[in-house]
Amino acid sequence: MVALRSYVSGSWHSPADEGVALPDAVTGEEVARISSEGVDMGAALEYGRRTGGPALRELTFHQRAALLKALASHLREHRDELYELSARTGATLNDSKFDIDGGIGVLFGYSSKGRRELPNDTFLVEGDVEPLGKGGTFVGQHLCTPMLGVAVQINAFNFPVWGPLEKLAPAFLAGMPSLIKPASQTAYLSARMIELVVESGILPEGSVQLVCGDARDLLDHLTEQDLVAFTGSASTAQRLRTHPAVVGRSVRFNAEADSLNCSILGPDAAPGTQEFDLFVKQLVTEMTVKAGQKCTAIRRALVPGPLMDDVAEAVRERLAKVTVGNPANPDVRMGALASLDQREEVRRSLKALLDAGRVAFGDPDHLSPVDADAERGAFMSPILLRADDPGRSEPHEVEAFGPVSTLLPYAGAGQAVELAARGRGSLTGSIVTADAEFAREVVLGIAPWHGRLLVLNSEDAKESTGHGSPLPALVHGGPGRAGGGEEMGGIRGVLHHMQRTAVQAGPAMLTALTGRWVPGTDRTVTEEHPFRKHLEDLRIGDTAVGGPRTVTLEDIEHFAEFTGDTFYAHMDEESAKANPFFNGRVAHGYLVVSFAAGLFVSPDPGPVLANYGLENLRFLTPVYPGDELTVTLTAKQITPRGGTGYGEVRWDTDVTNQDGASVAKYDVLTLVASRSE
């Protein structure tokens, strides 16, 4: 049987020894052999830093996002091949879609976020400009730049496609290359996926590398600019986190570890309610998808004491309909565990759990799988345990990483919170209830112990992705036992791969450094109105000044009648004077904004295609009848949109009165055509 190859330093590497056999989880037949013998780990990391990093950092966020989209589309074309190989890991077709389609979806998700939420630039300006002196000549702002090392991925066996891709996407978008080390049991699926990535030629050389087999001395070669992203057991995370190179060089380390996640049934969710049915269905799903081998699976099901019998019976009835066997059979609903060794590990954990409870469904030692050999394949019955004493330590400390969950009773929201917290940190939890007061008490009580919480009821059930489904826009991670890390989380995940640096300077210097106009920097007023300039011709600081325009009482009354906004401060002199903020009738804030638009607009057709919004609008000084308004519009940020024929321009807008006082400040957002279109 052929050994899996690693892809390092720009070429495919075959191991120098025979390696270790990787069995098919269903048949026990050898799928491949695996070894990293002969891989120069230090050279691979240096290649990523020297070749992959510079290539990525030359690209803008938008260019990287476009490549992620292209890669996602390419992998989607090869899903059937990956599904077929995934079945050898014990996964059903639905399991495989959860893994493969989920991973591809993360690529699409980050591609979209990169184009919508990040600038078309190679670095990110974060937050507002901070004034650091009274005179306005000393200011500061945070910049985020890509780290100069390699994001080292150490992945778990349960999601051989989703795991690498959900780490690759934010790292790549940030401008940081990845070295992927998959878990051995299912590495053949990860390896084929990376082969497809390399064969596509979509990603810059050096941006993705693969090591199949033991990590060996990989971590010894880490530098201060590298990053480690780990998924797996809490014990392994602890060992890696304390590696001398990680500690000694302050290597950024992110861990996402298995945890004793819980789902809590609200006391309102009695049999016959939709919430009761949702709880039961979700619990069975989490026990059987991927044969329970999910770091987000429900290990503890907390149920009001009086409902224990009802829940146990309903779960038993549903589990009895789950067919276990060869995932190639369309009637099978739960496949095998990843390996025989994994099954034995689950059985060992189960014995410890049985000290605190009893089996309510299933037989951990005997099963007749459909179209499969129970001895050669890593099959196991789903096991529902019942522990009527929730105070026992075992259910809160021992995790059986398979199709095993324990029912535990609770009395009141306070005890539910206390029991959930005994997991000492979880990736996710769910509360199934229609009672908002109960949900609020529990969510606020257990939030410090959880990375993600789902409140499930009839309102969101139709669209909910479920207890165990991490999403690219939200944080995947958790405190304590769950590893203390965060993955994905939208742009948060991108920033994890970047260095945040506070830059202090004068306004003009900060403008030059960031490419964003900073108040206090000189403006450029030319004879040609900025709205007559195409995108390529605009420059940061280009300014239009309009006005003055006098605001009359008739203007205010007409605006009130026309819009229906007859708030007393605009229409009643006596009442307005009684308001501590005003000295009499004042103009509507939106009248001020409307007049400002009339003062700065260039009305004839031209490069400005649309005004698509205002941001950060603040009304600072009241405008009274007789006040004169002047508006100063300054090009603050110019963002080309590659391939669209236009870009976005953000304009700093300052509306002042006859005394020079700002009455309103905001950003105007426009779409401006490129000259070539």
C-alpha positions as CSV (number, residue, x, y, z in Angstrom):
1,M,0.0,0.0,0.0
2,V,1.3,3.4,-0.9
3,A,2.4,5.8,1.8
4,L,0.9,9.2,2.1
5,R,3.2,12.0,0.9
6,S,3.9,15.2,2.6
7,Y,4.0,18.5,0.6
8,V,6.9,20.6,2.0
9,S,9.4,23.1,0.6
10,G,7.6,23.3,-2.7
11,S,7.6,19.5,-3.6
12,W,6.0,16.2,-2.7
13,H,8.0,14.1,-0.2
14,S,7.6,10.3,0.2
15,P,8.6,8.9,3.6
16,A,11.9,7.3,4.1
17,D,10.4,4.2,5.8
18,E,7.4,2.0,5.4
19,G,5.4,3.9,7.9
20,V,2.3,2.8,9.9
21,A,-0.8,1.3,8.4
22,L,-4.0,3.3,8.5
23,P,-7.1,1.0,8.5
24,D,-10.5,1.6,6.9
25,A,-12.8,2.3,9.9
26,V,-15.5,0.1,8.4
27,T,-13.7,-2.9,7.0
28,G,-10.3,-2.8,8.8
29,E,-8.5,-3.0,5.4
30,E,-5.4,-0.9,5.0
31,V,-6.1,2.4,3.3
32,A,-2.6,3.9,3.3
33,R,0.6,4.1,5.3
34,I,1.8,7.2,7.1
35,S,5.2,8.5,8.2
36,S,6.9,11.8,8.3
37,E,10.4,10.2,8.3
38,G,12.8,12.3,6.2
39,V,10.8,15.5,6.3
40,D,13.0,18.4,7.3
41,M,10.7,20.3,9.6
42,G,12.9,23.3,10.0
43,A,13.4,23.7,6.3
44,A,9.6,23.5,5.7
45,L,8.9,26.2,8.2
46,E,11.7,28.4,6.7
47,Y,10.3,27.8,3.2
48,G,6.9,29.0,4.4
49,R,8.4,32.1,6.0
50,R,10.7,32.9,3.0
51,T,8.4,31.9,0.1
52,G,4.8,31.7,1.2
53,G,4.7,34.7,3.5
54,P,6.1,37.3,1.1
55,A,3.9,36.1,-1.7
56,L,0.8,36.4,0.4
57,R,1.8,39.8,1.9
58,E,2.1,41.2,-1.6
59,L,-1.6,40.6,-2.1
60,T,-4.4,42.7,-0.7
61,F,-7.2,41.4,1.5
62,H,-9.5,41.5,-1.5
63,Q,-7.1,39.5,-3.7
64,R,-6.6,36.9,-1.0
65,A,-10.4,36.7,-0.6
66,A,-10.8,36.2,-4.3
67,L,-8.4,33.3,-4.1
68,L,-10.3,31.7,-1.2
69,K,-13.5,31.9,-3.3
70,A,-11.7,30.3,-6.3
71,L,-10.3,27.5,-4.1
72,A,-13.8,26.9,-2.5
73,S,-15.3,26.6,-6.0
74,H,-12.5,24.2,-7.1
75,L,-13.0,21.9,-4.1
76,R,-16.7,21.9,-4.5
77,E,-16.2,20.4,-7.9
78,H,-14.4,17.4,-6.3
79,R,-16.9,16.8,-3.4
80,D,-18.0,13.4,-4.7
81,E,-14.4,12.1,-4.7
82,L,-13.9,13.4,-1.1
83,Y,-17.3,11.9,0.0
84,E,-16.2,8.5,-1.3
85,L,-12.9,8.6,0.6
86,S,-14.6,10.1,3.7
87,A,-16.7,6.9,3.9
88,R,-13.6,5.0,4.8
89,T,-13.3,7.1,7.9
90,G,-16.6,5.6,9.1
91,A,-18.6,8.7,8.0
92,T,-22.1,8.5,6.5
93,L,-22.9,10.7,3.5
94,N,-24.5,13.3,5.9
95,D,-21.4,13.1,8.1
96,S,-19.2,13.7,5.1
97,K,-21.2,16.7,4.0
98,F,-20.9,18.1,7.5
99,D,-17.2,17.9,7.2
100,I,-16.5,18.6,3.6
101,D,-19.2,21.0,2.7
102,G,-18.7,22.7,6.0
103,G,-15.0,23.3,5.3
104,I,-15.8,24.6,1.8
105,G,-18.4,26.8,3.3
106,V,-15.8,28.4,5.7
107,L,-13.7,29.3,2.6
108,F,-16.7,31.0,1.0
109,G,-17.6,32.7,4.3
110,Y,-14.2,34.2,4.8
111,S,-14.0,35.2,1.1
112,S,-17.2,37.1,1.5
113,K,-16.1,38.8,4.8
114,G,-12.7,39.7,3.3
115,R,-14.3,41.6,0.4
116,R,-17.1,43.2,2.5
117,E,-15.3,44.0,5.8
118,L,-11.7,44.5,5.0
119,P,-10.0,47.2,2.9
120,N,-8.4,46.5,-0.5
121,D,-5.0,46.9,1.2
122,T,-2.3,44.8,2.7
123,F,-2.8,45.9,6.3
124,L,-5.7,47.0,8.5
125,V,-6.3,50.3,10.2
126,E,-8.2,49.4,13.4
127,G,-10.4,51.7,15.4
128,D,-10.7,55.4,15.5
129,V,-7.8,57.9,15.7
130,E,-7.1,58.6,19.3
131,P,-6.2,62.2,20.3
132,L,-3.1,62.2,22.5
133,G,-2.6,65.9,23.0
134,K,-4.7,68.9,23.6
135,G,-3.5,70.8,20.5
136,G,-4.4,68.1,18.0
137,T,-0.8,67.6,16.8
138,F,-0.2,64.3,18.5
139,V,-2.5,61.4,17.7
140,G,-2.4,57.6,17.6
141,Q,-4.0,54.7,15.9
142,H,-3.7,50.9,15.9
143,L,-2.4,49.1,12.8
144,C,-2.7,45.3,12.2
145,T,0.0,43.7,10.0
146,P,0.5,40.0,9.1
147,M,2.8,38.1,11.3
148,L,6.0,37.1,9.4
149,G,6.0,33.4,10.3
150,V,3.9,30.3,9.6
151,A,0.6,29.2,11.1
152,V,1.2,25.6,12.2
153,Q,-1.9,23.6,12.3
154,I,-2.2,20.4,14.4
155,N,-5.6,19.0,13.6
156,A,-7.8,16.3,15.1
157,F,-9.0,13.1,13.4
158,N,-12.7,13.8,13.5
159,F,-12.9,16.5,10.8
160,P,-10.1,15.9,8.3
161,V,-11.4,18.5,5.8
162,W,-13.3,21.1,7.8
163,G,-10.5,21.2,10.5
164,P,-7.7,22.3,8.1
165,L,-9.9,24.6,6.1
166,E,-11.4,26.5,9.0
167,K,-7.8,27.3,10.2
168,L,-6.5,27.9,6.7
169,A,-9.1,30.5,5.7
170,P,-8.5,33.2,8.4
171,A,-4.7,32.7,8.3
172,F,-4.6,33.0,4.5
173,L,-6.9,36.0,4.5
174,A,-4.5,37.6,7.1
175,G,-1.5,37.0,4.8
176,M,0.0,34.1,6.8
177,P,1.0,30.7,5.2
178,S,-0.1,27.5,6.8
179,L,1.7,24.2,7.6
180,I,-1.0,21.5,8.1
181,K,-0.4,18.4,10.2
182,P,-3.5,16.2,10.2
183,A,-4.2,13.5,12.8
184,S,-3.0,10.2,11.5
185,Q,-6.2,8.1,11.7
186,T,-7.9,10.1,8.9
187,A,-4.9,11.8,7.3
188,Y,-5.5,10.1,3.9
189,L,-8.6,12.3,3.5
190,S,-6.8,15.5,4.5
191,A,-3.9,14.6,2.2
192,R,-6.2,14.1,-0.8
193,M,-7.8,17.5,-0.1
194,I,-4.4,19.2,0.0
195,E,-3.4,17.4,-3.2
196,L,-6.5,19.0,-4.8
197,V,-5.4,22.4,-3.5
198,V,-1.9,22.0,-4.8
199,E,-3.0,20.6,-8.2
200,S,-5.3,23.6,-8.7
201,G,-2.4,26.1,-8.7
202,I,-4.8,28.7,-7.2
203,L,-2.8,29.5,-4.1
204,P,0.7,31.1,-4.1
205,E,3.5,28.7,-3.7
206,G,4.5,28.2,-0.1
207,S,1.2,29.4,1.3
208,V,0.1,25.8,2.1
209,Q,2.3,22.9,3.2
210,L,1.3,19.4,4.5
211,V,3.1,17.0,6.9
212,C,1.7,13.5,7.1
213,G,2.8,11.6,10.2
214,D,4.4,12.5,13.5
215,A,5.3,16.1,14.2
216,R,8.7,15.0,15.5
217,D,10.8,18.1,16.0
218,L,8.4,20.5,14.3
219,L,7.8,22.7,17.3
220,D,11.5,22.9,18.0
221,H,11.9,25.2,15.0
222,L,9.2,27.7,15.9
223,T,10.1,31.4,16.1
224,E,8.5,34.4,17.7
225,Q,6.6,35.2,14.5
226,D,5.0,31.7,14.1
227,L,1.7,30.6,15.4
228,V,0.3,27.2,16.6
229,A,-3.4,26.3,16.1
230,F,-4.3,23.0,17.8
231,T,-7.4,20.9,17.9
232,G,-7.6,17.8,20.0
233,S,-7.6,16.6,23.6
234,A,-7.1,18.9,26.6
235,S,-4.1,16.8,27.7
236,T,-2.3,17.1,24.4
237,A,-3.0,20.8,24.3
238,Q,-1.4,21.2,27.7
239,R,1.7,19.3,26.6
240,L,2.1,21.4,23.4
241,R,1.4,24.7,25.2
242,T,4.3,24.0,27.5
243,H,6.8,23.0,24.8
244,P,10.1,24.9,25.5
245,A,10.0,26.7,22.1
246,V,6.4,27.8,22.6
247,V,7.1,29.1,26.1
248,G,10.5,30.4,25.5
249,R,9.7,32.4,22.3
250,S,6.2,33.4,23.4
251,V,4.7,31.7,20.3
252,R,1.1,32.5,19.8
253,F,-0.9,29.4,20.7
254,N,-4.5,28.7,20.1
255,A,-6.1,25.5,21.4
256,E,-9.6,24.2,20.7
257,A,-10.0,21.1,23.0
258,D,-12.7,18.5,23.6
259,S,-15.1,19.5,26.3
260,L,-18.0,18.3,28.3
261,N,-20.6,20.3,26.5
262,C,-24.1,20.4,27.9
263,S,-27.7,21.0,26.7
264,I,-30.3,22.2,29.2
265,L,-34.0,21.6,28.8
266,G,-36.1,24.4,30.3
267,P,-38.8,23.5,32.9
268,D,-41.4,24.9,30.5
269,A,-40.6,22.3,27.8
270,A,-42.9,19.5,28.9
271,P,-43.8,16.6,26.7
272,G,-46.1,17.8,23.9
273,T,-44.3,21.1,23.4
274,Q,-42.1,21.8,20.4
275,E,-39.2,22.6,22.7
276,F,-39.4,19.1,24.2
277,D,-39.3,17.5,20.8
278,L,-36.4,19.8,19.7
279,F,-34.4,18.9,22.7
280,V,-34.8,15.2,22.1
281,K,-34.1,15.4,18.4
282,Q,-31.0,17.6,19.0
283,L,-29.6,15.2,21.6
284,V,-29.9,12.2,19.4
285,T,-28.4,14.1,16.5
286,E,-25.4,15.1,18.5
287,M,-25.0,11.5,19.7
288,T,-25.0,10.0,16.3
289,V,-23.6,12.5,13.8
290,K,-19.9,11.5,13.1
291,A,-20.7,8.7,15.6
292,G,-20.5,11.3,18.4
293,Q,-16.9,12.1,17.5
294,K,-17.4,15.9,17.7
295,C,-15.7,18.2,20.0
296,T,-19.0,20.1,20.2
297,A,-21.3,17.1,20.9
298,I,-23.6,17.0,23.9
299,R,-22.0,15.0,26.6
300,R,-24.3,16.1,29.5
301,A,-28.1,16.5,29.0
302,L,-29.5,18.5,31.9
303,V,-33.2,17.9,32.4
304,P,-35.7,19.1,35.1
305,G,-36.0,16.3,37.6
306,P,-39.7,15.6,37.0
307,L,-39.1,15.2,33.3
308,M,-36.3,12.7,33.5
309,D,-38.4,9.7,32.7
310,D,-40.2,11.4,29.8
311,V,-36.9,12.5,28.2
312,A,-35.3,9.1,28.7
313,E,-38.2,7.3,27.1
314,A,-38.4,9.8,24.1
315,V,-34.6,9.5,23.5
316,R,-34.7,5.7,23.7
317,E,-37.5,5.6,21.1
318,R,-35.6,7.8,18.7
319,L,-32.3,6.0,19.2
320,A,-34.0,2.7,18.5
321,K,-34.6,3.9,15.0
322,V,-30.9,4.7,14.3
323,T,-29.4,2.1,12.0
324,V,-25.6,1.5,12.6
325,G,-23.4,0.0,10.0
326,N,-21.6,0.4,6.7
327,P,-22.1,4.1,5.6
328,A,-22.2,2.9,2.0
329,N,-25.7,1.4,2.8
330,P,-28.3,4.2,2.2
331,D,-30.3,2.9,5.2
332,V,-27.5,3.4,7.7
333,R,-27.8,6.5,9.9
334,M,-24.6,6.1,12.0
335,G,-21.3,4.8,10.8
336,A,-18.2,3.6,12.6
337,L,-15.8,5.4,14.9
338,A,-12.5,6.4,13.3
339,S,-10.6,3.3,14.5
340,L,-10.7,0.3,16.7
341,D,-8.3,2.0,19.1
342,Q,-10.8,4.9,19.3
343,R,-13.6,2.5,20.1
344,E,-11.6,1.0,22.9
345,E,-10.8,4.4,24.3
346,V,-14.6,5.2,24.3
347,R,-15.3,1.9,26.1
348,R,-12.7,2.7,28.8
349,S,-14.2,6.1,29.4
350,L,-17.7,4.5,29.5
351,K,-16.7,2.2,32.3
352,A,-15.7,5.2,34.4
353,L,-19.0,6.9,33.7
354,L,-21.0,3.8,34.7
355,D,-19.7,4.3,38.2
356,A,-22.1,7.2,38.5
357,G,-25.0,6.0,36.5
358,R,-26.6,3.2,34.4
359,V,-27.3,2.5,30.8
360,A,-30.7,3.7,29.6
361,F,-30.2,2.7,26.0
362,G,-27.6,0.6,24.0
363,D,-25.0,-2.1,24.6
364,P,-21.4,-0.9,24.6
365,D,-20.0,-4.3,23.9
366,H,-22.4,-5.9,21.4
367,L,-23.7,-4.7,18.1
368,S,-24.7,-6.3,14.8
369,P,-23.9,-3.5,12.2
370,V,-25.6,-3.5,8.9
371,D,-23.4,-4.8,6.0
372,A,-20.3,-4.9,8.1
373,D,-18.2,-7.0,10.4
374,A,-18.5,-6.0,14.1
375,E,-15.0,-7.2,14.8
376,R,-13.2,-5.6,11.9
377,G,-15.0,-2.3,11.8
378,A,-15.0,0.2,14.7
379,F,-18.8,0.1,15.3
380,M,-20.5,0.9,18.5
381,S,-24.1,1.3,19.6
382,P,-25.2,4.8,20.7
383,I,-25.2,4.8,24.5
384,L,-27.6,6.9,26.6
385,L,-26.6,7.0,30.3
386,R,-28.7,8.1,33.2
387,A,-27.1,9.5,36.4
388,D,-29.8,10.4,38.9
389,D,-27.3,11.9,41.3
390,P,-26.0,15.0,39.4
391,G,-23.5,15.7,42.2
392,R,-21.3,12.7,41.2
393,S,-18.0,13.9,39.6
394,E,-17.7,11.4,36.8
395,P,-20.2,12.9,34.3
396,H,-18.5,16.3,34.7
397,E,-15.0,15.1,34.4
398,V,-14.9,12.1,32.0
399,E,-15.6,12.4,28.3
400,A,-16.3,9.4,26.2
401,F,-15.5,10.8,22.7
402,G,-18.1,8.8,20.8
403,P,-21.9,8.2,20.7
404,V,-22.3,8.6,24.5
405,S,-24.4,11.1,26.5
406,T,-25.6,11.3,30.1
407,L,-28.9,12.5,31.3
408,L,-28.6,14.5,34.6
409,P,-31.5,16.0,36.6
410,Y,-31.5,19.5,38.0
411,A,-33.8,21.5,40.2
412,G,-34.1,25.2,39.3
413,A,-32.0,27.5,37.1
414,G,-29.4,28.0,39.8
415,Q,-28.5,24.3,39.9
416,A,-28.5,24.1,36.1
417,V,-25.9,26.9,36.0
418,E,-23.9,25.2,38.7
419,L,-23.9,21.8,36.9
420,A,-23.0,23.3,33.6
421,A,-20.0,25.1,35.2
422,R,-18.7,21.8,36.6
423,G,-17.5,21.0,33.1
424,R,-14.8,23.6,33.8
425,G,-15.1,25.2,30.4
426,S,-16.9,24.2,27.2
427,L,-16.9,24.9,23.6
428,T,-20.7,25.1,23.3
429,G,-23.9,24.8,25.3
430,S,-27.5,25.0,24.4
431,I,-30.7,26.0,26.3
432,V,-33.9,24.7,24.9
433,T,-36.7,26.8,26.2
434,A,-39.4,29.3,25.3
435,D,-39.1,31.0,28.8
436,A,-37.1,34.1,28.2
437,E,-36.6,34.7,32.0
438,F,-35.2,31.2,32.5
439,A,-33.0,31.6,29.3
440,R,-31.6,34.9,30.5
441,E,-30.7,33.6,34.0
442,V,-29.0,30.5,32.5
443,V,-27.2,32.3,29.6
444,L,-25.7,34.9,31.9
445,G,-24.9,32.3,34.5
446,I,-23.0,29.9,32.2
447,A,-21.6,32.4,29.6
448,P,-18.3,32.7,31.4
449,W,-17.8,29.0,31.0
450,H,-18.7,28.7,27.3
451,G,-17.4,29.9,24.0
452,R,-20.8,29.7,22.3
453,L,-24.4,29.3,23.4
454,L,-27.5,28.4,21.4
455,V,-31.0,29.3,22.8
456,L,-33.3,27.0,20.8
457,N,-37.1,27.1,20.6
458,S,-39.9,27.3,18.1
459,E,-38.8,30.8,17.0
460,D,-35.4,29.9,15.6
461,A,-35.7,26.2,15.1
462,K,-36.4,26.3,11.4
463,E,-33.2,28.2,10.6
464,S,-30.9,27.1,13.5
465,T,-27.9,25.1,12.4
466,G,-28.0,23.2,15.7
467,H,-26.0,22.8,18.9
468,G,-22.9,21.3,17.4
469,S,-22.4,23.5,14.3
470,P,-19.6,26.1,14.5
471,L,-20.1,28.9,12.0
472,P,-17.3,31.0,10.4
473,A,-18.8,34.3,11.5
474,L,-18.8,33.3,15.2
475,V,-16.1,32.3,17.7
476,H,-15.3,28.6,17.9
477,G,-13.5,27.9,21.2
478,G,-14.0,28.1,24.9
479,P,-12.4,28.8,28.2
480,G,-10.8,26.4,30.7
481,R,-10.9,22.7,29.7
482,A,-12.0,23.8,26.2
483,G,-8.5,25.2,25.6
484,G,-8.9,28.9,26.2
485,G,-8.7,29.7,22.5
486,E,-10.8,31.1,19.7
487,E,-11.0,30.0,16.1
488,M,-12.9,31.6,13.2
489,G,-15.1,34.3,14.7
490,G,-15.2,36.3,11.5
491,I,-12.6,39.0,11.3
492,R,-11.5,38.2,14.9
493,G,-10.0,35.0,13.4
494,V,-8.1,37.1,10.8
495,L,-6.7,39.4,13.5
496,H,-5.4,36.5,15.5
497,H,-2.8,36.1,12.7
498,M,-1.8,39.7,12.7
499,Q,0.2,41.9,15.0
500,R,-1.6,44.9,16.5
501,T,0.7,47.9,16.8
502,A,-0.1,51.3,18.3
503,V,1.4,54.0,16.0
504,Q,1.9,57.5,17.5
505,A,2.5,60.5,15.2
506,G,1.4,63.8,14.0
507,P,-1.8,63.9,11.9
508,A,-0.1,64.4,8.5
509,M,2.4,61.7,9.2
510,L,-0.3,59.3,10.3
511,T,-2.2,60.1,7.2
512,A,0.8,59.3,5.1
513,L,1.4,56.0,7.0
514,T,-2.1,54.7,6.9
515,G,-3.4,56.1,3.6
516,R,-6.5,57.4,5.6
517,W,-7.0,61.1,6.0
518,V,-6.7,62.1,9.7
519,P,-8.3,65.4,11.0
520,G,-5.5,68.0,11.4
521,T,-3.9,67.1,8.1
522,D,-3.9,69.6,5.3
523,R,-6.8,69.5,2.8
524,T,-6.5,70.0,-0.9
525,V,-9.0,72.2,-2.5
526,T,-8.8,72.4,-6.3
527,E,-10.9,74.1,-9.0
528,E,-12.2,70.7,-10.1
529,H,-14.9,69.4,-7.8
530,P,-13.8,66.0,-6.3
531,F,-17.1,64.5,-7.5
532,R,-15.9,65.1,-11.1
533,K,-12.8,62.9,-10.6
534,H,-12.6,59.2,-11.4
535,L,-11.4,56.8,-8.8
536,E,-7.8,56.8,-10.1
537,D,-7.6,60.6,-10.0
538,L,-8.8,61.1,-6.5
539,R,-6.3,61.7,-3.7
540,I,-6.6,61.4,0.0
541,G,-7.3,65.0,1.3
542,D,-9.1,66.1,-1.8
543,T,-11.7,68.5,-0.5
544,A,-14.9,70.4,-1.5
545,V,-16.2,73.3,0.6
546,G,-19.8,74.4,0.1
547,G,-21.8,77.2,1.6
548,P,-22.7,79.2,3.5
549,R,-26.5,78.6,3.6
550,T,-28.7,80.4,6.0
551,V,-31.3,78.3,7.9
552,T,-34.7,80.1,8.2
553,L,-37.7,79.5,10.4
554,E,-39.6,78.8,7.2
555,D,-37.1,76.0,6.3
556,I,-37.7,74.4,9.7
557,E,-41.5,74.6,9.4
558,H,-41.5,73.3,5.8
559,F,-39.3,70.4,6.7
560,A,-41.6,69.5,9.7
561,E,-44.7,69.6,7.5
562,F,-43.1,67.8,4.6
563,T,-41.6,64.9,6.8
564,G,-44.2,64.8,9.6
565,D,-41.5,65.4,12.2
566,T,-43.2,67.9,14.4
567,F,-41.2,67.3,17.5
568,Y,-41.7,70.2,19.9
569,A,-38.1,71.4,19.8
570,H,-38.7,72.3,16.2
571,M,-42.2,73.7,16.4
572,D,-42.8,75.2,20.0
573,E,-40.6,78.1,21.0
574,E,-41.6,78.1,24.7
575,S,-41.2,74.3,25.1
576,A,-37.9,74.3,23.2
577,K,-36.6,77.0,25.6
578,A,-37.5,74.9,28.5
579,N,-35.3,72.1,27.2
580,P,-31.9,72.4,28.9
581,F,-30.1,71.7,25.6
582,F,-31.7,74.4,23.5
583,N,-32.3,78.2,23.6
584,G,-35.4,78.0,21.4
585,R,-36.6,76.3,18.3
586,V,-33.9,74.4,16.5
587,A,-33.5,72.9,13.0
588,H,-34.0,69.1,12.5
589,G,-30.7,67.2,12.5
590,Y,-31.7,65.6,9.2
591,L,-32.5,69.0,7.7
592,V,-28.9,69.9,8.5
593,V,-27.7,66.8,6.8
594,S,-30.0,67.4,3.8
595,F,-28.8,71.0,3.4
596,A,-25.2,69.8,3.7
597,A,-25.8,67.4,0.8
598,G,-27.1,70.2,-1.3
599,L,-24.0,72.2,-0.5
600,F,-21.4,69.6,-1.4
601,V,-23.1,67.8,-4.3
602,S,-22.0,68.1,-7.9
603,P,-25.3,67.5,-9.7
604,D,-24.4,66.6,-13.2
605,P,-23.7,63.0,-14.3
606,G,-20.2,61.9,-13.6
607,P,-17.9,59.4,-11.9
608,V,-19.9,59.3,-8.6
609,L,-22.4,56.4,-9.1
610,A,-24.2,56.4,-5.8
611,N,-24.3,57.5,-2.2
612,Y,-24.8,54.3,-0.3
613,G,-24.7,55.5,3.3
614,L,-23.7,57.6,6.2
615,E,-21.7,56.4,9.2
616,N,-20.8,57.8,12.6
617,L,-23.3,60.6,12.4
618,R,-23.3,62.9,15.4
619,F,-25.1,66.2,16.0
620,L,-22.8,68.4,18.0
621,T,-24.2,71.9,18.2
622,P,-27.9,73.1,17.9
623,V,-28.8,75.0,14.7
624,Y,-31.1,78.0,15.2
625,P,-33.0,80.1,12.7
626,G,-30.5,82.5,11.1
627,D,-27.5,80.3,11.5
628,E,-25.3,79.9,8.4
629,L,-24.1,76.4,7.5
630,T,-20.9,75.5,5.7
631,V,-19.8,72.0,4.8
632,T,-16.3,70.6,4.3
633,L,-16.1,67.3,2.5
634,T,-12.7,65.6,2.4
635,A,-11.7,62.3,0.8
636,K,-10.8,60.2,3.8
637,Q,-10.3,56.7,2.3
638,I,-10.2,55.3,-1.2
639,T,-10.9,51.6,-1.7
640,P,-10.7,50.1,-5.2
641,R,-13.0,47.1,-5.9
642,G,-10.9,45.0,-8.3
643,G,-12.7,43.9,-11.4
644,T,-15.9,45.9,-10.7
645,G,-15.2,49.1,-12.5
646,Y,-15.7,51.2,-9.4
647,G,-14.4,51.7,-5.8
648,E,-15.6,53.0,-2.5
649,V,-14.7,56.5,-1.3
650,R,-15.2,57.5,2.3
651,W,-15.6,61.3,2.8
652,D,-15.0,63.1,6.1
653,T,-17.9,65.5,6.5
654,D,-17.8,68.5,8.8
655,V,-20.8,70.9,8.9
656,T,-20.0,74.1,10.8
657,N,-21.9,77.3,11.7
658,Q,-21.0,80.9,11.2
659,D,-18.8,80.8,14.4
660,G,-16.8,77.8,13.1
661,A,-18.4,75.4,15.5
662,S,-19.1,71.9,14.2
663,V,-22.9,71.2,14.2
664,A,-22.6,67.8,12.6
665,K,-19.9,65.3,11.7
666,Y,-20.2,62.1,9.8
667,D,-18.7,60.0,7.0
668,V,-20.4,59.9,3.6
669,L,-19.9,56.7,1.6
670,T,-19.9,56.8,-2.2
671,L,-19.3,54.5,-5.1
672,V,-17.0,56.1,-7.7
673,A,-16.3,54.8,-11.2
674,S,-12.9,54.0,-12.5
675,R,-11.7,55.9,-15.5
676,S,-11.1,52.9,-17.6
677,E,-14.8,51.8,-17.5
